[in-house]
């Protein structure tokens, strides 16, 4: 990407890119785009909606707390096992809790 190709039409949300400058060297170039603001707002809206939906399912006892945490933190089973300090094969992740544990 050349320095002249960097979009800088929105000064509120800025970002840094590495681009080829006019003299042929590479370096940082500051840009800004309205798309960044819109994408970030959309991301946070979807994230809060996911959290609300999962919390409701957790309170209704439809999912487990481990599943809730794993989805919110965007973890895989391998990452969950690593954080818990156990082997990946030992992790059993039921998405639905057991209804009656005293049978």
C-alpha positions as CSV (number, residue, x, y, z in Angstrom):
1,X,0.0,0.0,0.0
2,X,1.2,3.5,-0.9
3,X,1.0,6.4,1.5
4,X,-1.4,8.2,-0.9
5,X,-3.8,5.3,-0.7
6,X,-4.4,5.5,3.0
7,X,-7.9,6.8,3.8
8,X,-7.9,9.8,6.1
9,X,-11.4,11.1,5.8
10,X,-12.4,10.8,9.5
11,X,-10.2,12.5,12.1
12,X,-12.0,11.2,15.2
13,X,-11.2,7.5,14.8
14,X,-7.5,7.2,13.8
15,X,-5.4,4.2,13.0
16,X,-1.7,3.6,12.1
17,X,-0.7,1.6,9.1
18,X,2.7,0.7,7.6
19,X,2.8,1.9,4.0
20,X,5.3,2.7,1.3
21,X,6.2,6.4,1.5
22,X,6.8,8.7,-1.5
23,X,10.6,8.3,-1.2
24,X,10.3,4.5,-1.4
25,X,10.9,3.7,2.3
26,X,8.4,2.1,4.6
27,X,7.0,3.6,7.7
28,X,4.0,4.5,9.7
29,X,1.2,6.5,8.2
30,X,-1.8,7.9,10.2
31,X,-5.2,7.4,8.7
32,X,-8.8,7.6,9.8
33,X,-12.0,6.2,8.5
34,X,-15.7,6.4,9.5
35,X,-15.8,2.6,8.9
36,X,-13.8,2.0,12.1
37,X,-16.3,3.9,14.2
38,X,-19.3,2.0,12.7
39,X,-17.6,-1.4,12.9
40,X,-16.6,-0.8,16.6
41,X,-20.2,0.3,17.5
42,X,-21.6,-2.8,15.7
43,X,-19.1,-5.1,17.4
44,X,-20.0,-3.8,20.9
45,X,-23.7,-3.9,20.2
46,X,-23.5,-7.6,19.1
47,X,-21.2,-8.5,22.1
48,X,-23.6,-7.0,24.6
49,X,-26.6,-8.7,23.0
50,X,-24.7,-12.1,23.1
51,X,-23.9,-11.5,26.8
52,X,-27.5,-10.7,27.6
53,X,-28.8,-13.7,25.8
54,X,-26.3,-16.0,27.4
55,X,-27.0,-14.6,30.9
56,X,-30.8,-15.2,30.4
57,X,-30.1,-18.8,29.3
58,X,-27.8,-19.3,32.3
59,X,-30.4,-18.0,34.8
60,X,-33.0,-20.3,33.2
61,X,-30.5,-23.2,33.7
62,X,-30.3,-23.9,30.0
63,X,-26.5,-23.7,29.8
64,X,-23.7,-24.2,32.3
65,X,-21.6,-21.5,33.8
66,X,-18.5,-22.9,32.2
67,X,-20.1,-22.8,28.8
68,X,-21.2,-19.2,29.5
69,X,-17.7,-18.2,30.4
70,X,-16.1,-20.0,27.4
71,X,-18.4,-18.4,24.9
72,X,-18.0,-14.9,26.3
73,X,-14.2,-15.2,26.4
74,X,-14.2,-16.7,22.9
75,X,-12.1,-19.7,24.1
76,X,-11.6,-23.0,22.5
77,X,-11.7,-26.2,24.6
78,X,-7.9,-26.3,24.4
79,X,-7.6,-22.8,25.8
80,X,-10.1,-23.7,28.6
81,X,-8.1,-26.8,29.5
82,X,-4.9,-24.7,29.6
83,X,-6.4,-22.1,31.9
84,X,-7.8,-24.9,34.2
85,X,-4.5,-26.7,34.2
86,X,-5.8,-30.0,32.9
87,X,-5.4,-32.0,29.7
88,X,-7.7,-31.2,26.8
89,X,-9.0,-34.7,26.8
90,X,-10.2,-34.4,30.4
91,X,-12.4,-31.4,29.6
92,X,-16.0,-32.3,29.2
93,X,-18.1,-29.4,28.3
94,X,-21.8,-30.0,28.5
95,X,-23.7,-27.1,27.1
96,X,-26.8,-28.2,29.1
97,X,-26.6,-28.7,32.8
98,X,-27.8,-31.9,34.5
99,X,-31.3,-31.6,35.7
100,X,-31.1,-33.8,38.7
101,X,-27.8,-34.6,40.3
102,X,-29.1,-36.7,43.2
103,X,-30.3,-39.8,41.3
